[in-house]
Amino acid sequence: MSFFIGEFEYTIDNKGRVNIPAKFRKNLSPEARETFIIMQGKGGCLDVYPLDVFQQKIFSKIDQMSHSDDAERYYVSVTGANSSDSQLDSQGRIAISQKLLNYAGITKDILIIGAFNRVEMWNPERRAAYLENMKNADGEINKELLP
């Protein structure tokens, strides 16, 4: 399975492409077939899943949702419409749709963060604001997450 840790600063090119850090490309499992699924993430970032992780963690849950349940159908429809796939090119880049870049407020500079089984892509200013907001809740979050 793919595995990502660390933080990197990059720039989006004029075609909406960004380099995936070499460290992340080396940790990409063969099952991912050099393909990523890009989705709207919480806090205004982009969640970027390798194909294998997406199929295992996300698609398997979506596939079990009912098409007759209005809330589940809405979730599937909105999530599908606001996601895209991208394959690594020969220079180790993926293309991100303008719609997703707009959602994340990314125009030029981009912060790429390894979040273990996925990658988060942030507008650097939005990430700083998110971290500042979460500082107040840090004690609560840590108590809930730590064993």
N, C-alpha and C positions, 0 to 999 in steps of 0.2 A: 504494500500500500504506500501511496505517496505520503511524504512527510516534509513539513516546512517550518523553519524557525528563523528568526532574525528580522531586521528592518533595513530597508534600502530606499534611497531616493533616486528617482528617475524623472525623465521628461517624456511627455506624450508627443509624438511627431504630428505633423499636419494632416496625416491620414488616420489618426486615432490609434496608432500602434505604440506599444510599450514593450521594452525588453523584460523578459522574465529573468530574474537573477540566475546566473550560472549555477549557483548552489541549489536553487530550487529545481532547475532543469535536471541536475544530476540525481535529485531525490524523487523525480517523477517516475512512477512505476510503469513498466512496459504496458500494463493493462489500460493505462490512461490513453495510450495511442497518441501522445503529444497533443491531446485535445482538452480544452477547458470549457466549463459552463460558467458564464458570468451572470450574476443575479444581483438585484437590489438587496443590499444588506441593511442591518439595523444600524441606527446612528448616522445614516447618510453615506455609508461606504459601499463598495462593491464587494460581494463575496464571490470568489473565483475558485471553483471546485475542479480538480482533475476529473476527467470523465469517469474513471473507475469509482472514485469516492462519491461523485454525484449519483451514479447508478445505485450504489450500495446504500447510501444514507438518505438521499433526497427522493430519487425516483421511486424507490421501493415503497416509500410512504405515500407518495402521490398516486402511485398505481393502485393502492388499496382504497383510495377515496371514492366515494359514491358520486356518480354523475347525476343522481336524482336528488341529492342533498344540496340545497341552494348555497349554503355557506361553503361547502367543500368544492362545489362546481365553480363558485366565484374565485376561491383561492387558487385553484388550478388554472383557471382562465387568466387571471391577473398575473400570476407567477410566470406562466408560459409566455405571455405577451411582453413581459418586462425582463426577459432573460435572452441570452444569445450564446452561441457556441463559437469557439475560435481555436484554430489549430496553430501550433508553433510554426513560424515560417523558417526559412533557412538561416536567418540571423537571430533566432531565438526570441522573436516577438510574437505577441498576439494583438489582434485588432479588437478594439472596443467600440461598440456602436455609439453614435452621438447621443442617442436617447439615454444610454446608461452613463455616459460621461456627464451629461447635464444633470441627471439625478444626483450624482456624487459631487457635483460642483467642481469637477476636474477640468481645467482648461489647458494647463501646461505642466506644472510640477505635480508629481504623484509620489505618494509614500506607499511602498509595498511592504506588507507585514506578513510574516509567516504565522499562521494560526493553527499549527499542527496539521490538521487534515485538509485545510483550505488556505487560501491566500486572501488577505484583505487589501483593497486598494482604496486610498484616502486622498482627498484634498488635504495637504499638510495643515492648513489653518483649521479646517473642520475637525481634523484628528486632535489638534491641540485643545480645541474647545470641548470636544467630547471627553478627553482625559481630565480636563479641569472640572467638568460637570460630574464626572464619576468619582473624583477624589472625595467628595462629600459623602458618597455612598460606599466608599471603599471598605470600611469596617464591616458594614452589613453584607456586602458581596462576599468578602473573604470568609466570614463566619458561615455563610451558606455553602460555599464551595469546598472549603477545606474539611478533610475528614476529622 
